[in-house]
Amino acid sequence: MITTIAQRSHVTTETLTDPAPPESATDPYTRRILPAMADAMIRVPAHVRDRLAVLAEARGTSIRALIQQFAEATLTPEERAAKVEETKAYVHRHFGVNVTDEDLAETKHELTRFFAQQDQDRHQAQTQAHEDQERQEQTPPPAGSEDPPSREDAA
């Protein structure tokens, strides 16, 4: 694997080299061309490259691996729709329940409402804690709560 990062004033390039061509590529032309085509140059602004580097470091991986993970884990809208249909068929086959599009829409609505309420509750708790802390800092201590002066202070 070769990873090279060249920084220009506004563009960063990372060279990614994929492993050897698959064993299924038996055609001599394909086996000779695929390795040459495996390199990809991805041009991104420096701030994007820097952010990718931070994310990769936080995950203990490289930018190359981070981008590869993203590409492998991210579904297109068509792939997501196919997954939904596969899941609906699985639920029907194993549990005898027909999940309708209306069921999915209602569930999405309920989850959105639930998480919005959770966010609102968390925000209110943080605001209340901040206000309580400010109140505590502004409230003078009650009279007589201070330590009496020591003999050294009185002398």
Secondary structure as UniProt FT lines:
FT   STRAND          3..7
FT   STRAND          12..16
FT   TURN            23..24
FT   HELIX           28..37
FT   STRAND          40..44
FT   HELIX           46..58
FT   TURN            59..60
FT   HELIX           63..73
FT   HELIX           77..95
FT   HELIX           101..138
FT   TURN            143..144
FT   HELIX           151..154
//
